[in-house]
Amino acid sequence: MKKRIISILTVFLGILGAAAQVPNSFQYQAVMRNNDGSVAANEPLEVKVCIHQGTADGAVVYEETHTTSSNASGIITFKVGEGVNSSRTETFYDIDWSADNYFFETQVDRGTGYVSLGTQQLLSVPYAKCAVVADNVHIKSPDGKLWRIKVANDGTITTEAVTE
């Protein structure tokens, strides 16, 4: 019976891993404006994204740049996590999002140096809600008993009965 549970578990985790790949980036979009409030149409610029840990002015744990241009409506669009990594210590993928609160700062260089557009706290998104489910995987045995699956740091898989 134990071999059967482990076989089913192995197939289940393989399917879960293949089907539930969360992107390692997220979409960013903004409207660029001139000092007078008019749309900055078709303007080349460089955007720097900084991820601060703990507070809005906390340590920068990740930084990347994007060379882009606004469109006719002044809109810029790019994927955070896919820019040129200018961090010295981490990649976007390596950020431990569970370790602390994180803040997102955008800076724009229109040829005269970077100007901060502000810093906002990053909050949960629907993909993050999937992690809560994946952290508490349960399966039901043929007799109707519910089992919690645990994976140790060394890869050892164990189960324990769930009591409701």
Secondary structure, 3 states (H helix, E strand, C coil): CHHHHHHHHHHHHHHHHHHCCCCCCEEEEEECECCCCCECCCCEEEEEEEEEECCCCCCEEEEEEEEEECCCCCEEEEEECCCEECCCCCCHHHCCCCCCCEEEEEEEECCCCEEEEEEEECCCCHHHHHHHHHCCCEEECCCCCEEEEEECCCCCEEEEECCC
